[in-house]
Amino acid sequence: MRFKLLLVLVEDDRLDAVLKAAREAGATGATTLPSARGEGLKPKKTFFGLDLASQRDIVLLVVEEHLARGILEAIATAGRFDAEPGSGIAFQIAIEDAVGLEAQIRFLAKRVEDKL
């Protein structure tokens, strides 16, 4: 079984919707790293030296490769990534090898059996 790492950078107020969408699309778990900052094409303006950029969370999801694209699309829809510029970004990276995934592998083997 092969896996992908989905990296999601999402505004803090959309995190719950993104996690719910990922789970419904087939993700078996997630790790969230809070309070990241970033900027897109146009940096956010400041007010008297205070940064007005909203906080972002980084979400890491290790998912089965046949489910990865569907999960990625569900995340993008829930986070409104294409509808609202600056709301977030998600991408996937191939995982060469991993350990500690035995429970997920047993669960996913039944789920993706028809796709293999």
N, C-alpha and C positions, 0 to 999 in steps of 0.2 A: 504494500500500500504506500502511496506517495502523498506527501503533504505540501501545502503552501502556507506561507506566513502572510497574513493580511495585516497591514499596518494602517491604522485609521487615526487621523488627526481631526478631531471634531470639537465644535464649541461645547462648552460645559453644559449648557442648557438643553442640548440635543443628545447627550450621552445615553440616557435611558431609552429613548426611541431607537437609537442605533443598535444598542445591545439587544433589545427585544426583536428587532428585525433580523439581526444576525442569527439569533437563536431559532427563530421561526423558519429561517432559510436553511438551517442545518448545522450551525456552529454548535460545538459541544462544550464550549467554555471560552473565557476571555480573561486577559489580564489588563487592568487599566492603570496607567501612570498619570496622576493628576497634575494640573498646573503647568502646562507647557505654554510657551508663547511663540508666536510666529507672525509673519506678515506676508501678504501676497503682492500683487502688482502695484497696488497703491498703499503705502504705509498709512496706518491709522493716525489721525491727528492727535496731538496732545493738548491738554488744557492746563496751563500754568505748570508745565513740566510733568504732569501726571499722564501716564500712559492710559489711553482709552481702549486699547485692544482687549477684547474679551479673552478670558482664560480658555485654554483648550485642554483636552485630555488626549492622551495617546492610548490607543487600544491595540493590543496584540492578540491575534487569533490564529491558532494553528488549526488548519482545516484540511480535510481530504481534498485532493486536487480536483476531483470530478464535481465537487460541491462549491469550489472556490468562486467561480464566476457568478453563480447565482447569489451567493452570500454577498459578494462585492456589490452587485447591482441592488440588492435589498438595502444594504447600508447606504448607498448613494441616494436612494429614493427617500429613506427615512431621515437622513441628514440634510436633504435638499441641496446636495453638493453641486449639481448642475443648474438648479433653479435659482440659487442665490450665491453669487460670487463671494468668496471669502468664508463660506460656511464650513468648509472642511475638504479633506482629500483622503482618498483611500487607494492603496495599491497592494499588489501581491508580489511575493518573492518565493522562488522555488527553495525548498528545504532539501539539502543533500542527504542529511541523516539526522535522526532524533532518537532519544530514549525517553522513557517515562510516559509512553502513550498507550500502554497495553489495554487499559480499560476503554479508551476511545476507539482503539482498533477493533476490539470485539464488538462494540456497539455499532461502529460504522460499517463493518464487514457486511452485516445484514442489510443495512440501509443503501449501500451503493452497489450491492451485488449485481443488480440488473443493469447498471451502467458500465460494468467492466467488460 
